[in-house]
Amino acid sequence: MPDSPLILQAVRFRARLDAASTRDLERLINAYTSLAGRLKDKIDLLVLQLEKMGIENITTGQVARMSRYTQLVNAIADELGKYGIYLETELGG
């Protein structure tokens, strides 16, 4: 343990900051994990449709015109927009 009360206080303060940072990061990770979970069903449906079509023969253009792909892209944009708002709130921006 440090001899100086000032250094001891600084060490304790740093430990509290580290603990708070860890909690903050865990909240951000949990929110992002939830975001990914909400998209999983749309991703699975698109993959299933691609597999049924014969995924080896599908062009990028065909995928881009698929309604499931468009729904997934829109859902991703929506979720990232919500996550951005969450980040602004969490980070005080």
C-alpha positions in Angstrom: 0.0 0.0 0.0 1.2 3.5 -0.7 2.4 5.6 2.2 1.0 8.8 1.0 -2.8 9.5 1.7 -2.9 11.4 -1.6 -1.6 8.4 -3.6 -3.9 6.1 -1.7 -6.9 8.3 -2.6 -5.7 8.4 -6.3 -5.4 4.6 -6.4 -8.9 4.2 -4.9 -10.4 6.7 -7.3 -8.8 4.9 -10.2 -10.3 1.6 -9.0 -13.8 3.2 -8.9 -13.3 4.6 -12.4 -12.2 1.2 -13.7 -15.2 -0.5 -12.1 -17.6 2.1 -13.6 -16.0 1.8 -17.1 -16.4 -2.0 -16.9 -20.1 -1.6 -16.1 -20.6 0.9 -18.9 -18.9 -1.3 -21.4 -21.0 -4.3 -20.3 -24.2 -2.2 -20.8 -23.1 -1.3 -24.3 -22.2 -4.8 -25.2 -25.5 -6.1 -23.8 -27.5 -3.5 -25.9 -25.6 -4.5 -29.0 -26.1 -8.2 -28.4 -29.8 -7.5 -28.0 -29.8 -5.6 -31.3 -28.1 -8.6 -33.1 -30.7 -11.0 -31.5 -33.6 -8.9 -32.8 -32.1 -9.3 -36.4 -31.5 -13.0 -36.2 -34.9 -14.1 -37.4 -34.7 -11.9 -40.5 -31.2 -13.1 -41.2 -32.2 -16.8 -40.8 -35.2 -16.3 -43.2 -33.0 -14.7 -45.8 -30.5 -17.5 -45.6 -33.2 -20.1 -45.8 -34.6 -18.5 -48.9 -31.2 -18.3 -50.5 -30.5 -21.9 -49.8 -33.9 -22.9 -51.4 -32.9 -20.9 -54.5 -29.6 -22.6 -54.8 -27.2 -20.2 -53.2 -24.3 -21.0 -55.6 -26.1 -19.6 -58.6 -27.5 -16.3 -57.1 -26.1 -13.0 -58.2 -25.6 -10.0 -56.0 -28.3 -8.2 -58.0 -30.8 -10.9 -57.4 -30.2 -10.7 -53.7 -30.5 -6.9 -53.7 -33.9 -7.2 -55.3 -35.3 -9.8 -52.8 -37.9 -8.5 -50.4 -36.4 -10.4 -47.5 -33.1 -8.7 -48.2 -34.7 -5.3 -48.3 -36.5 -6.0 -45.0 -33.3 -7.0 -43.4 -31.4 -3.9 -44.6 -34.3 -1.7 -43.3 -34.3 -3.5 -40.0 -30.6 -3.1 -39.6 -30.8 0.6 -40.4 -33.7 0.9 -37.8 -31.8 -1.0 -35.1 -28.6 0.9 -35.7 -30.5 4.2 -35.5 -31.9 3.1 -32.1 -28.5 2.0 -31.0 -27.0 5.3 -32.0 -29.6 7.1 -29.9 -28.8 4.8 -27.0 -25.1 5.5 -27.4 -25.7 9.3 -27.3 -27.7 8.9 -24.1 -25.1 6.6 -22.5 -22.1 8.6 -23.6 -23.7 12.0 -22.8 -23.4 13.2 -26.4 
